[in-house]
Every structure is written in C-alpha cells, then in structure tokens.
C-alpha cells in the first residue's frame, strides 16, 4: 500500500475579494499536476461549513438506520435519468451499499423521505454549496487546460442532471470487504466527503492510496467527460471503497454532471490543432449513462464485460 497522500488545495484565494494571485497560481499548478497524473486531490476552505457537512452525515445515518419498510417508502419513481430516491444494490452486485439519490432542488424527479424531517433541507443546502464549488473547479480546470475563458461553463451550462447521493456502505464480512469495485466516474467532476470510517482509495502508479478522512475537506476527482474532452491530457481517477469490519461507512458524493443530450468528443485544442489523433469517438452522453446504469442493474458475470469509457476508445 502506497504511503503517499493526495494533494490538498486551499481554495480561499479564489473566494477572497482581495484576490491572492500567488495563492491562485499555486492552486492551479497543484490541480493541473494532480489531474494530469491521476485525477485526484482534496480541497479545503471551499465555502461549505463543516457543521453542515457533519449534520448531513448524521441525518443520513439516522435515515439509513430505519427499517427497510420505512426506507422503501422513498423508492424511485419513473422517468428520471437515474433512480432518484432510495435504492439498495442488488444482492448479486459486487457493490455493497445503499443510497439516497437526489437531483437539483425543485426537480420533479426527486423522492424525499419524510423522516428525518430535516434531511431534505440539509441535502438541498449541501447541494447548492456543491454546485457553486463545482462551478469554481470547472473554471479552474478550464484554465489548467488552457481553454478559452468560460469554455467549459458555456459547454456545460445546464445543471439539471447534477445529482448527489447519500451512501451507506455495510460492514465488511470475513470473506468480503468490497464496498464499490474499482471504477472511474462517468460525469465531469465528483466531490466526496466521508465520515471518520474512511475506506476510499485511489490508484496511483499501480498502487492503492487510502484517502484518510479529514474533517472539513472534500475529495475531488476528475471523471470521464473531462478525460475525453482533453483527449486524455487529464485523467479520470480510478478509485474504490474498501469496507471496514464492524462499522458502516457514511458519505456523500456529488456528481457535477453533463446534460444527457450533449455530444462528447475530444476537443480540437487537443487533437487537430496540435496534430494529435483523437483517442475516443464521439458519443451522446445519455447513451453512456444508460450503459453505465446497466452495469449496476444487471451486473455482468465477467468483470471484463463492464462498460467503461474504453467502450468509445479508438484503437491506435
């Protein structure tokens, strides 16, 4: 197990009115290096109160400790791009968790639990904070990639497919510790905060690095859309969750996403304009989302049959 840790980036220079140019440059350099190597870093001084993060974790813990019949009252309806509401991974899935999935506040897709009564408002507050943080990180990544100002913001202007998941990973058994199998995320940028149990690990140079929980910090990882747009200049982070014996793990994951009707392909800035061949063929985002969702609902018996972004890779 690698002993190194993932870099921490202080976002306060981007949030202070006086503007700390040195601090901004240092943050941009750290993020660019992390994204080009393995796609993972964590952020501090990001604007979301630690108390709010802890309250959200505590309320989700209360919800997940209810009996199944209470949780199932919040089962997903139909028509959403992903199953909004409460779901549990199928028994035959290698992933061992249950989750409450929420789209933006006001979305008609959302199915909220009645109890605990404060959970809805806290999740909506957390969601709003993470949209702001996502927008800031998107603009920083835009600069790191050398794209025209506001390019990613204009490309990804529709926030209706963003979603957050409150997750509970069940305690490990004697035979089995997998919480979620190693994977990359399919969206643009993912944000995670976890309780003190930990278990999140990121792969770097073939080794697994545990992301040690740190109060108030949010873990950030680059996902498949950014990897494709940048023609693999920035890496979609490979990560997993390993469960602990005797303890459930609680966390929130926010997916700064892309609308399903967007076309995704390597940008000319990273292909034709610099004489590089595209590493991926273009695709409609919602088609990729549907393939990934099928990985979850109908897990293939062979791991090699799980759909990843390599599904769209161009052989060279």
KELO-82816 format. One record per residue: x, y, z of N, C-alpha, C, O in turn; residue in one letter. Coordinates in steps of 0.001 Angstrom, whole numbers, plus 524288, in hexadecimal, padded with zeros to 5 digits. Each point is the difference from the previous one (the first is absolute). Example, Ala and Ser with C-alpha at 12.3 -4.5 7.8 and 13.67 -1.06 7.14 Angstrom:
! residues 2
833867E9C681E787FC86804A68000080384804B0800008040C7FFED80299a;7FA968042D7FA9780334804A68003C7FCFE80442802DA801FD80454800A9s;
This chain:
! residues 316
803527FB53800007FCAE804AD8000080373804DB80000803868007D8033Cx;7FB78803117F92C8032F804BA7FFAD7FF2180362804D67FBAA8003F80211x;8086D802517FFB27FF8F8032D804BC7FF12805C37FEC57FECD8031280381x;801BD7FE637F79B7FF43805857FEA87FA3C8016C800627FC9C7FC9780007x;8025480879800447FA93801BD800657FEB9803617FB4080376801997FD12x;7F7897FF6E802407FE7E803447FB8F800B4805C58017B7FF848015D80496x;8019F8020D7F795801058057F8014A7FB1E802D9801F57FB9D7FEC27FE79x;8054180507804E57FBC18034E802028008B805767FDB08043C802487FFFDx;7F7737FFC17FE127FFF28052C7FD837FCAA803B6803447FB8C7FEC780157x;806A4805BB7FFE97FD4080413802EE7FD218037F7FC1480278802947FCC7x;7F8567FD7F803827FCFC8031C7FC3D7FF0B805A1801C47FDA9803117FD22x;804267FE51807997FEDF8054A801F1801DB8045A7FC567FD688040A7FFBBx;807017FB597FD6780188804477FC717FBEE801317FBC27FFE2804527FDE4x;7FCD37F7E1800E17FBFC800E07FC017FAFC802468024A7FCA4801EE7FD26x;802E67FDD28080F7FB2C801C580285800AC80542802B57FC228029E80129x;808BA7FEFB7FFDE800F5805078029A7FFA1804747FC12801E47FF937FB9Ax;7FBB48049E806047FF2B804647FC6D80517802A27FE6080082801DF7FB99x;803517FE4380811804D4802CE7FEA9803317FD197FBDE803178025F7FD2Dx;7FC237F8848027F8029E7FD117FBC9805C07FF14801108031D803A97FFC8x;7FE537F79780157805677FE7F801198021C7FD4E7FB1A7FF377FB527FF3Bx;80378807B07FD7D801B47FDF67FAF5803E87FB84800A47FFC67FC267FD22x;803CF8045D806A4803D07FBD4800EF7FD367FAFA801AB801457FBC07FE25x;7FAE5804CE805657FD0B7FB80801E57FCEE7FD637FB9A7FF957FB377FFC8x;7FE4F807F67FCC47FD147FDD47FB8F803947FCEB7FC647FEB87FBAD7FE54x;805C78069F80081803AF7FD5A7FC79801D07FAD38024A800717FC1B7FD37x;8009E803DF807ED801BC7FB41802A37FBBD7FBCC7FFB0801237FB707FEFEx;7F9EB80628801E47FBA37FC447FFCC7FF637FDC57FA807FF3D7FB4D7FF53x;8011B8081D7FCC47FF5E7FE457FA8C804527FC1E7FE877FEFF7FC1B7FD5Ex;805D4804FF8045B8045B7FC677FEDF7FF277FAA98028D800E67FBF37FD93x;7FD5C804198075A7FF197FB1A802D47FBB07FCD27FD69800857FB457FF4Dx;7FB2F807617FF457FB947FD4D7FD8F8018E7FDDE7FAAA7FEB57FB8F7FEB2x;8040F807937FE35801987FE3D7FAC5803807FB2C8005F7FF6F7FC577FCF0x;8042D803AA806D0803827FB81800A07FCEF7FB26801AA800C87FBC47FDDAx;7FBB9804DC805FC7FCEC7FB8B801E17FC807FDD57FBAF7FF867FB417FF65x;7FE04808447FD977FC687FE437FBDF802D97FD3D7FB907FDE47FC617FDA4x;806DF8054E80137802DE7FD977FBB2802657FAC9801958012A7FCC07FCA7x;7FF968026C8087A8026C7FB22801D17FC017FBCF8016B8005C7FB907FE30x;7FBC1805E7805227FC537FBEE8019E7FA9280203801657FCA37FCE68017Cx;8026B808267FE177FAAB80202800377FD96800BA805557FB3B8007380066x;807F07FFB0803CB7FDDE8005C80549802BD8043F80320804C2800967FFA0x;7F843802688037C8023780399803D47FBB08012C803F27FB897FE5E7FF42x;805BF8046D804E37FBE28019F803A08004B805DB800D28040F8026D7FF20x;7F78E7FFD7802967FFA7805AF800867FE898017D805927FD207FD38802ABx;804EF8073F7FF007FEA2802528050F7FEA1805BF7FF2180124802327FBE1x;7FC658003A8080D7FE518057A7FF867FCD2800D17FAFD800FD803967FCF4x;7FB337F8FF802517FCE07FFDA7FB2D7FACA802D2800847FD23800857FC2Cx;8019B8014F8088E7FB3580309800AC7FB747FD04802567FC1D8026D80178x;804307F8637FEF47FBC17FD15802798015F7FF1A805BB8041B7FDC980129x;7F87B803EB8027C801367FF6A8058F800A07FA41801967FCFB7FCA27FE5Ex;806F980258804D3800E77FAAE801E97FB4E7FE00803107FEA17FB687FFA5x;7FEEA8080A8035B7FB5A7FE6E803077FBB97FDEA7FC6C7FD527FC3C80156x;8020B8062F7FA2B7FC037FE417FC4D8014F7FA877FDED7FC8E7FCAF7FF80x;80862802707FF51801AA7FAE57FE107FF067FBC68041C7FE177FBC27FEC9x;80346805818062C7FF447FC34804397FA3B7FEF1801097FE7A7FB8F80109x;7FE518088B7FEAF7FA5D7FF55800C97FDB47FC877FBBE7FCCD7FC9680117x;804DA8044E7FA0C7FE117FCCD7FBA2801647FA41800DE7FCBD7FC8E7FF3Ax;808208026E80262801A77FA97800FB7FCC87FD8E8046C7FE667FB7B7FFA7x;800AE8078F804857FD1B7FDEF804747FA527FED07FE877FDE97FBF080181x;7FF9A807937FB957FA927FF227FE667FF847FB647FC467FC377FD0C80040x;807A2802557FC477FFCC7FB847FC70800AA7FAEF803157FD907FC0C7FEBFx;805B68041380542800BE7FB64803597FAD17FE8F802A47FE967FB698004Bx;7FEA780881801987FADC7FF10802687FC517FD707FC197FD4E7FC3B8014Ax;80295805D57F9EB7FC847FDD17FBFB801627FA527FECD7FC8E7FCA77FFE0x;8086C802407FF408018A7FAC27FE667FF427FBF98045B7FFD77FB4F7FEF5x;7FFB580685805EE7FF2C7FC598044E7FA387FE9E800BA7FEB17FCB28033Cx;7FDDE805D17F9C77FA767FE8C800337FF447FA827FDCD8034D7FE227FD0Bx;7F8657FF408045F7FEF07FAD57FDB77FEEB800727FA1D7FE6A804207FE1Bx;802777F78F7FF057FF5E800317FA4C7FABE8021B7FE377FFC1802E67FC2Cx;7FC027FBB18068C7FACD801BC7FE2F7FF69805EE800387FD1D802467FCE5x;805A38003E806CB7FFD5805B9800528031C8026D7FB847FE3F803BA7FD86x;806667FA1A801788034C8021C7FBC97FD777FF2F7FAAD80071803527FC8Cx;7FCF07F852802CE7FDA47FEC27FAEC7FB63803897FEA37FE327FFFF7FB8Bx;7FFE380306808427FBE4803E57FED08021A804357FC537FCFD802C97FD7Ex;808337FDA78023580277803F67FC9D802417FD807FB15803B28020C7FDB4x;7FA167F989800AD801F37FD587FB4A7FF478036C7FB317FC638032B7FFCFx;8070E7FC3A7FC427FFCF8035C7FB5B7FAF47FF727FCE17FDA37FBD27FFBBx;800CD808957FDE97FBCB7FFEA7FC22802507FEB07FAB48043D7FDC17FFAAx;7F8FE803A37FC36801FC7FEDA7FAC18012E805167FD207FE318043180183x;804D77FB5A7FA5F800F3804747FC8D804FB802FD800F78019F803117FCACx;800E37FC22807D0804D8802D680123804967FD707FD247FFDD7FB507FEF4x;8043B807C07FFC6804A07FDBF7FD708029F7FBD480359802437FC477FDF5x;7FD6B8045D80734801FC7FC40803CE7FBD07FF71804367FCBC8037C80092x;803477F82D8026D7FBBF7FF0E803BF8003E80397804C2802A37FEC3803D3x;7FAA6805AA7FBF97FFDC803AF804607FCD17FD9D8046D7FBE57FDAA7FF19x;8060E802F4805BF7FD7D7FDA8804818038B7FBE780264804B77FFF77FF11x;7F8FA7FC9280409803057FC09802D68009A7FB097FCC67FC3B7FE067FDC5x;808967FFFE802048011D7FB0A7FD5F8041A7FD09803118032A80242802D5x;7FCB17F8A17FC858040B7FC92802428022F7FCC17FB8B7FD1C7FE3C7FC96x;80808800FE8037A802607FCE57FBD67FDAF7FA7E800077FF097FDD08042Cx;800107FFEB7F7327FDF67FAA37FFD9803A67FC44802E8804BC800D380034x;7F8FB7FB0E80209803207FC4B80311804757FDA47FCD2804247FECE80222x;7FB06800857F8BF804127FD957FCC480425803E87FE35803BE7FE8D7FD5Ax;7FB91806738041C803DB803F27FE71804EA7FF7A803577FFA37FED8804A8x;804FB802007F903804C68000C8032C80054804D6803838030F80016803B6x;7F9CA803F87FB207FFF4804C48032D7FC377FF498048D7FB997FE387FF3Cx;8061580327805767FCEF7FF01804B27FE9A8052A802A9802708018B803D9x;7F99D801127FA097FE58804E7802517FA3F801087FEEC7FD8C7FD687FCC7x;8006680668805F87FAC8802127FEF680095805E57FF97803C0802388020Bx;7F893800547FB55800CB805927FF167FAD8802DF7FF2B7FC097FDAC7FE97x;80422807628024E7FBA78038A7FEEF801F3803DF7FBF080397803068010Ax;7FA0F7FCE47FA58801D2803357FB9E7FC46804947FF2B7FB3F7FF527FFCFx;80701805617FFB37FCE3804C97FF888020D803527FB7E804B0800FC7FF91x;7F7B9800B47FD1B80131803B97FBD47FF87805978022C7FED68009F804A0x;80207803727F82F7FFE680556802207FAF18013F802F07FBD97FE027FE9Fx;8047E8054C805707FB4C801A3802CE7FBDE801FD7FC2A8012F803127FC7Fx;7FA077FB2B804317FBD8801917FC767FF277FC467FB7B7FC20800817FD33x;8076D7FBB7801FE7FF607FC4B7FBB97FB3E7FC8B800FC7FF207FE308045Ex;7FDD7800EF7F78C7FB5B7FCAA8007B801747FA45800C07FCAA7FCD580168x;8083F801CE7FDAD801B77FA928009C8009E7FE6A805BD7FFCD7FB5D80142x;800F4808768023C801997FEC5805577FBBB7FD54803307FB68801627FFB2x;8063F7FAC08035F7FC8E7FD45803AD802BA800458054D803D07FD39800F1x;7FA308062D8028B80290800C9805087FD787FCB6804497FB447FF287FFEDx;807DB7FEFB803CD7FDB57FD758049A7FD248040980365801728049580029x;7FA8D7F99E8027C7FD538037A803B58033C800A0804F37FFCF8040D80294x;803257F7EA7FEB6803238001A804CA805A57FE937FED6801067FCD87FC86x;802B5805778065F7FF338044B803B27FE57805017FD1E801DC801067FBAFx;7FAA980216806AE7FDA6804737FD2C803EC804137FE117FEFE802AF7FC24x;8057D7FDCC80688803D4804077FE758036D7FE487FB68802CD803317FDBFx;7FCFB7F7D0800E0803B17FDF97FC1D7FF89802D67FACC803F68015E7FDA3x;7F7487FF878008F7FF458027B7FAE18029A8055C7FFC1802E8801197FC55x;7FC13802468078D80215805577FFB8805F18000680057802948032E7FD7Ax;7FF967F946805A5805BC7FFD48007E802767FE137FAE5803E88022B7FE37x;7F9D27F9C67FF72802147FE1E7FB017FFB48044B7FBDC8039A8009C7FCE0x;7F8218025C803197FF71804287FC17803FB80458800E0801FC802427FC40x;7FF337FEEE808B580410803E6801268055C7FE0E7FE32802F5802DA7FD7Fx;7FE3D7F83D803D1804FD7FDAE7FE67800668000C7FA118041A801467FDD6x;7F7A77FD587FF8C7FFD87FFE27FA47801658055C7FDBF803388006B7FC74x;7FA55803A4805A5800F38054B7FDFC805AC8019D800AB8024C8025B7FC7Ex;7FFFA7FC6180807805858012D800E18036F7FD277FC0B803A4802447FDD3x;7FB297F8BE80143803557FCE27FC8F7FF7A8019E7FA47803B67FF6A7FD00x;7F7C980298801767FF86802237FAB0803AF804AD7FF698029A8008D7FBFEx;7FD9F802CE807FD803868048E7FFC7805B07FE477FFD48031E8020F7FCF9x;7FE347FA1E806538055E7FE078000C801417FD617FACD804508008E7FDF3x;7F7DE7FC937FFEC800C77FD747FAEC80104803E77FBAD8035D7FF2C7FCABx;7F9B78051580367800B3804137FC1280573802718006580285801107FC0Bx;7FF417FFCF808D0805408022E800CB8042A7FC317FE0380392801917FD2Fx;7FBF97F97980444803E87FC257FE467FFEB7FF6A7FA168041C7FF577FD97x;7F74C800E48000F7FF9D7FFAE7FA4D803098047D7FD74802AC7FF387FC15x;7FCE78057A80629802CC8047A7FDBD805E37FF72800CB8030D801977FCA4x;7FE977FC23807D7805947FF29800F18021F7FBF07FC2880435800B47FDC9x;7F8E57FB1780171801A37FBF07FC518002E8022A7FA738036D7FE967FCF0x;7F8E7804D3801CC7FFF3802B77FAF78053D802CF7FF27802567FFB17FBCFx;7FF748031580855804FD802D57FFAD804A17FC3B7FFC0803B4800D97FD0Ex;7FC097FAF780614804387FC227FFFB800BD7FDA47FA97804667FEDB7FE6Dx;7F7558006A7FEBC800407FDA87FAC880150803F77FBC3800C87FE8E7FB7Bx;7FF778067B805F880135804087FC227FB9B801027FC30800F2801CC7FBA4x;7FA3D7FD12805EF7FB7F800E97FC957FE6A805BF8001F80156802C2803B4x;7FBD57FF1E7F84F7FE2B80572800167FCCB80109804EB7FD737FC71801FEx;802A48086E800047FD0E8013D804BE7FA497FE447FF917FD77800D87FC00x;800947FCC0808217FA7E7FE41800657FE827FBBC7FC147FB5C7FEFA7FF40x;808707FE8A7FE427FEB17FC097FC1A7FCC87FB8E8026C7FBD47FEA87FE04x;806217FF14806477FD397FB9F8026C7FAC3801C2802487FC2A7FD1B7FFD2x;803B28079E802507FB1C8020B802357FBC2800607FBCD7FB797FEAF800F5x;806088031E7FA697FC34800857FBC17FE8A7FAAB7FDB07FB887FF227FE73x;808437FD5A801597FEEF7FAB47FE087FC577FD17803B97FC867FD247FE4Fx;8044F803A1806C67FD3B7FD078040A7FCA8803AE8034B800B180059804BFx;7FBAF802657F8B87FD1480424802AE7FB0E7FE0B802B17FDCF802CA80340x;800637F8847FB7E7FB107FDFC80218801217FCA1804D1802AD7FC067FF9Cx;7FB4F8058E804E3801367FD42804E37FBD37FBF6801768003A7FDDA8044Cx;7FC098010F7F8557FB8D7FCB78018A8015F7FA43800BB7FCF27FD208025Ax;80792801197FBB3801847FA86800B3803EA7FF3380471801B47FB9A800F3x;7FFC1808A8801CD803407FF5A804A87FCF97FCBE804007FB368005180049x;8079D7FC8D802CD7FD4C7FD248042A803B27FEF980482804C68001E7FF73x;7F8D37FEDE80512802F57FEBA804B47FDF97FACF802107FB5F7FECE7FF83x;8081B7FE20802CB7FE6E7FB128026C8020F7FFD480596804AA800AB800F5x;7F7BD7FE6A802BC801937FE998054D800A97FA1B7FFFC7FC827FD2E7FE46x;807EB800ED803A0801367FA697FFA4801307FD9A8054A8025B8026D8036Cx;7FBF07F8C27FD1E801AB7FCCE804748025D7FAFB7FDD27FD827FD2C7FD05x;8075F801C98048B8029B7FB177FEA47FF9A7FC66804B48013D8018F80461x;7FD0B7F9A77FABE7FF307FC4F804408053D7FE1880235803F1800127FD3Fx;7FC217FE3D807AB804E57FDF98023E8020B7FB5E7FCD67FCFD7FD0E7FDAEx;8082C8025D802488026A7FBA17FD317FEB77FADB802B77FEEE7FFDA804AFx;801347FBF87F8487FF707FAC18022F805667FD7180039803E3802457FE4Fx;7FC487F912803C4804FE7FD2D800378022A7FF0C7FA85804BB8002A7FF25x;7F7BC7FED67FD29801AA7FE717FABF8003F804877FC21802557FF807FBD4x;7FB40804F88058E7FF00803D97FBE6800738058E802267FD5180166803BDx;80624801CE7F9D8800B780566801D77FEA6804097FBDB80043804AF8010Dx;7FE507F9A07FA487FEF1803C07FBD37FB3280356801377FBD67FDEF8013Dx;804C48073B7FE667FB8E80385800AF7FDFB801C97FABE7FB547FFB97FEE4x;808448021C7FDE67FEDB801117FA7F804EB7FE997FCEC8045B801828015Cx;7FAC77FB987FA808044A7FDFA7FCD7803188046F7FD897FDE88043A7FF13x;8070B7FAD07FFE08032B804187FD887FD69801D17FAF27FE187FCD77FCEAx;801DF8084B8024F7FD3A802387FB85801BF805A57FF3C802CF8023680337x;7FB77800087F8788006F8059A7FF197FA6F802217FFC57FC637FD1C7FEB1x;802DF807D68028A7FACB802537FFBE7FEDB801DD7FA738038F801807FD22x;7F77E7FE64801647FE87801347FA9D7FEC0805AB7FEF47FF0F801717FB82x;800E8801D68087F7FE368056C7FF838048B803B57FEC9803AC7FE7C7FD4Cx;7FC1F80658804A98043C803D47FF1B803BE80041804A4804AA7FEF27FF79x;7F9338027E805218032380083804C37FCBD7FDCD8047F7FB528010D8005Cx;8072B7FBE48030F7FD4A7FDC2804848024B8023280507804B6800DF80068x;7F7DC80002803718018580208805237FE0B7FC3B804297FB777FE697FFE5x;807F180024803C97FE907FC3E80414801A18020F805558045D801E9800A9x;7F8187FDB080329801B9800778056C7FE027FB45802F67FBA37FE2B7FF23x;807AF7FFE0804697FF0E7FAFF8028F8009180089805E58027D803A4801EDx;7FB2A7F8AB800EE8009180003805A8805677FDEB8018A803587FF117FCADx;7FD688003C8086A805387FE98801ED801917FA627FEBE8048C7FE97800A8x;7F7C77FE2C7FD8B8013E7FA817FED7803A07FF907FB52803657FC987FFE3x;7FBF0806D17FC3E803677FFE27FB657FEE87FB4D7FC8F7FBC17FDBF8002Cx;8081D800CA7FCB47FF5B7FB917FC76800B6801687FA4A800B87FC927FCB5x;7FF14808838021A800E7801B17FA97805CD7FF727FEB88035F801A080306x;7FDBA7FC0F7F875805667FF557FE3C80079801887FA497FC727FF107FCE6x;807F38034C801BA800FC801A17FA9C804E17FD357FDFA803C27FF35802E5x;7FC257FF547F828804817FD457FDC6803B1803DE7FD657FE6C8032B7FCBEx;806737FC80804C0804148034C7FDAB804CF7FC987FF18801FB7FD7780393x;7FFD58028D7F790804A77FCEB7FE9B7FF6E7FA488019F803B97FD87801C8x;7F7798006C7FD8D7FF197FA7B801157FF427FE9B805B47FF2B7FB7180148x;8012080872802337FF457FEF9805937FB1F802C8801FA7FE6A804077FDE8x;7FF367F9B8806377FB518025480248801778038B80492802987FE52803B0x;7FBB88069D7FC0880115803D1804187FAFD800FD8030C7FC28801C07FDB3x;803BD7FD31807707FB4A8012E8030D7FF54805E78009F803C1802C680129x;7F77D7FF1E7FE137FECE80589800D97FE2E8007C805AA7FB847FED380145x;80806802EA802167FEDD800408059A7FBF78044E80101800C8804727FE57x;7FAE77FA4B8045C7FC0880406800FD802508049580309802EB7FF3D803BFx;7FBC6805787FAA1801D0804B5802AC7FB56803BA8005D7FDBA8017A7FC08x;800E77FFFF808B07FB458031D800C68002E8050E7FCD2803E2802D580010x;7F7EF7FE367FD397FF83804D87FD05802447FFCD7FA8E7FF20803917FCE5x;803C87F853801DF802457FF9F7FABA7FC5A7FCF27FC697FD277FC85801B4x;80302804E17F94C7FCE17FD577FC04803C27FDAF7FC088038A802A27FE16x;7FBA27F871800B9803317FD577FC187FDBB8011D7FA9A7FB427FFD17FF3Ex;8082D801587FD057FE578014D7FAA9802837FC277FC40804A97FEE180062x;7F8387FF197FBFD802857FCF07FBDD7FDDE8016E7FA9F7FB5C8010A7FF4Cx;808347FEF87FCFC7FEB2800E37FA867FD4D7FB1A7FDF2801597FBA380181x;7FADA8051C7FB117FD067FB907FE09800627FFB17FA07802C68030E7FD86x;7FA5F7F92E8003D800C27FE807FA897FF36804617FC0E802DD8004B7FC27x;7F94480329804BC7FEE9804177FC1B804C98037A7FF418016B8014A7FB97x;801168003B808C3804AC803587FF9B8046F7FD037FD5D802F2802417FCF0x;7FD8F7F8B7804378041C7FCE27FD7E7FF3A7FFD77FA15803C28007E7FD09x;7F75F7FED2801417FEF67FFC07FA60800C8805557FD75802A48005E7FC00x;7FB1F803C88063D8008F8053D7FDB8805BD801737FF648018A8025F7FC1Cx;801A87FC2D807D1805938016F7FFE38034F7FC017FD0F804CA8006A7FFDEx;7F8A37FBB97FDC8802C07FBDC7FD188041A7FD578036C804547FEC97FE4Cx;7FA198005D806A2803157FD37803F38048E803308022B803797FDD680287x;7FC8B807487FC84803EE8035A802907FF137FFE6805E5803AF7FFAE80314x;7F744800987FE777FE877FF6D805797FD897FAA0800BE7FD097FE277FCB2x;8043F7FF5F807BA7FE8A7FA8D800E27FB177FF86803567FF5A802B8803E9x;7FD417F9CC7FA737FB827FE8A80330801FC7FC618044D802697FBFC7FEE9x;7FC9180575805F3802727FD598046B7FDC57FA90800F17FB3F7FF4780025x;8083E7FCE48007D7FE647FAB78016B7FFDD7FF9B805F5803D680131802A5x;7F7A67FD197FF6F7FF727FFC5805AB7FC557FB908018A7FD5E7FDAF7FCB6x;8028680134808587FCA67FBE18021D7FECF8014D805B080248803998023Bx;7FA217F972800187FEFD80061805A1800B37FA9A8025A7FDC17FC2D7FE25x;8056B80392805FF800E17FB2E802E77FD328008380546800C4803CB802DAx;7FBFF7F8537FE5D7FCEB80042804D0803267FE52804C9803AF7FCEE7FFA0x;7FAC28052A804E0802657FE98804FC7FCA87FBF3802CD7FB407FFD87FF48x;807337FCEB803E17FD097FC34803197FD4F802C08048B802518034B802A1x;7F8D37FB517FE3B7FD3E801E0804A07FDEF8058C7FFB37FD98801DD803B9x;8034C800D67F7EA7FE478057B7FFA57FDF2801317FA8A802667FE997FC13x;7F92080404803C57FE218021C7FB0D8030B804F37FEBC802038029880383x;7FE527FEB47F77D8028A804D57FE467FBDB8037B7FD897FCEC7FE3C7FCC2x;80305806BC804CE7FC3F803C77FDDD802F3804327FCFE80420801D3801ABx;7F9B27FFA97F9E580289804067FCCE7FBF58029B7FC827FBA27FE177FF5Ex;805ED8064D7FE647FCF0802A07FBEF8036F800837FB2A804998015B80062x;7F92A7FD907FB1F802BD800C57FB077FCA68037E7FC907FB6C7FEE07FF0Dx;806E8805607FF187FD3E803AD7FC91802607FFAB7FA8F804BF8005E7FF56x;7F7E67FEF17FCD0801C97FF457FAA07FEA4804D07FCC57FB89800BE7FE5Fx;8086E80281800BE7FF678048C7FC8E7FFF17FDBD7FA7E803F67FE237FE02x;7F77A802147FFA17FEE67FC9B7FB957FFA6803017FADF801848048D7FFACx;7FC7E7F8DB7FC6B7FF30802327FAC97FA827FE7B7FE5E7FE367FBB880146x;7FF13807B57FBEE7FABF7FE987FE35800557FB867FC17803A07FFB17FCDAx;7F87B7FCD38036E8001A7FB467FCD080014800DB7FA2A801C37FC997FD18x;7FC5B807E58011B7FFC5800FA7FA5B805068024C7FDC4800498012D7FB58x;803B27FF78807FF804F1802367FE128032E7FBD27FD20800047FB688016Dx;802A8806627FA7F803927FCB17FD0D805688008C80261801CB8045B800F7x;800CD7F74C7FFFC80523800038028C8040A7FDC37FC437FF627FBA67FE0Cx;804BD80751800F68044B7FE0E7FCC6804DA8032F8013F7FF928044880227x;8050F7F9B97FC8B804C580303801017FFCD805507FD397FE788005B7FB75x;8031C803BF8075C7FFD0805467FDD480464800D47FC0D804207FD9380073x;7FB09805D67FBAB80415800F87FC0F805088022C8025D8043D7FF3D7FDDDx;7FB4180385806A8804BB8021C8028B803DC7FBAC8017D804AB8010180092x;7F95E7FA2A8000E8035A7FBAD801A9800A57FBE07FBB6802497FBDC800DEx;7FBA88055C7FA7E800637FC3E7FBA9801F5802CC7FB1A804B7800A37FF4Dx;7F7B7801067FD55801818022B7FAE7803A1804B38006980393800977FCD6x;7FB86802CC8071580321804CA80061805A87FEFC8019C803618035A7FF4Dx;7FDA47F7FE802DE805647FECC80193801FE7FB0A7FD3F804017FDCA8017Cx;7F9268008C7FA89801BE7FB8A7FCEE7FF977FAC3802C8802D77FC587FEB4x;7F9A180342805217FF3C7FB18802E37FB197FD387FE107FC26802907FEB1x;803F07F8538011E7FB557FD017FE987FC537FFAA804B3801CD7FF898046Fx;7F915800B17FAA57FC5E7FF5980462800577FA8080243800687FC2D7FD1Dx;7FF6C803768080E8004D7FAEB802A17FA977FD9E800DF7FF8C7FB798018Fx;7FC4F807A27FD6B7FAAA7FE15800C87FC98801C07FB74800DB804237FDB3x;7FB3A7F89C801087FC07801BC7FC557FBC7802E8803157FF537FF1C804ADx;7FDDE804587F8AE7FC00803148029A7FB4E7FCAF801917FEFD7FBE67FDB4x;7FE27805F4806467FB527FD28801C17FC2D803C380298801798042B801E5x;7F9917FA3C7FE227FBF0802E6802C4800507FE7E805BE7FFF27FB6280156x;800618088480204801227FEE9805797FC057FC4E802838017D7FC7B802EBx;7F9798044A7FBF97FC1B7FCB9802A88006D7FA467FE6F7FE797FC90802FFx;803968025E7F856800C07FA887FE7D8042B7FD6E803727FF777FB7D80193x;804AC807737FF8F8041B7FDF2803797FDD47FF4280580801177FC108028Ax;7FBD5807B87FF507FDA07FF898052F7FCA77FB1680062800247FD3B803EDx;7FCD8801B77F7F47FC917FB69800078032A7FAF28002C7FE8E7FC4E802B7x;805C18038C7FA638035F7FB608001F802607FF33805708005C7FB99801E7x;8013E808AE8008B802457FFA38053F7FBF17FE57803FF8012A7FD0180394x;7FA05804F57FBCD7FBD67FE858039F7FEDA7FA2D7FF8D7FEE17FD66803E2x;801698009C7F75F7FF227FA6E7FF35804337FCB5802BF7FEE97FBAC801C9x;805DF806637FE8A804087FD59803187FE187FEEE805888012F7FBF38024Dx;7FBC3807DD7FFD77FE2F7FFA18056B7FB377FC7E800757FFB87FCAF80379x;7FC7F8040F7F8FD7FB137FD1D800798007B7FA5E7FE2F7FD427FC90801F3x;8063B8027D7FA51800D47FAB87FDF7805E77FEE97FFD5802547FFC27FBCCx;8000B7FF9A808CE805C47FF5580016801BD7FB647FCA27FE1F7FBA2800B8x;80577805517FB9B801E67FBAF7FCBD802C07FBE280351802618013D803FEx;7FD467F9E47FA548028F7FBD1802F4805F08004A7FF70802E07FE4480370x;7FEF2803F67F82B805AE8008B7FF348018C805BE800A87FDC4803677FD70x;806017FDB1805F1801A580577800D88017F802D07FAF27FF2B804B67FF84x;8030E7F8677FCB0801AE802897FB227FB6F801E07FCAB800C1802F07FC45x;7FA747FB59805167FB64801B17FD087FD86804FB8022F7FC458020C7FDC2x;805CD7FFE48069D7FE0A804F480222801888046C7FC4D804788004E7FE40x;7F7C3803248009280107804547FC65802F98045E802C77FE57801E380419x;806077FFAF7F9A5803058048D801C28007A803BC7FB577FDF47FEF37FBC7x;804C5805638050F800BC803C17FBC3803397FD9D7FB907FFEF801FA7FB9Ex;802DB7F9D380582802E67FD427FBDF7FC597FDE67FBC2801C47FEA57FBBDx;7F93280115805677FC107FE617FC188004A803807FB247FEE27FE4A7FBA6x;802AA806B08053580044803D07FBB68059A801057FE32800EC803657FCB8x;802C67F9B48056580579800F37FEA0801197FE667FA517FDEF7FC1D7FE10x;80550806F37FF60801B27FECC7FAA28052B7FD1480059803C7801F180240x;7FC5B7F9717FB89804D17FCEF8000F80439802C07FCCF7FEFF801CC7FBA7x;805A77FE858067D8044E8029B7FD25804577FC117FEE8803F68015F7FDA7x;
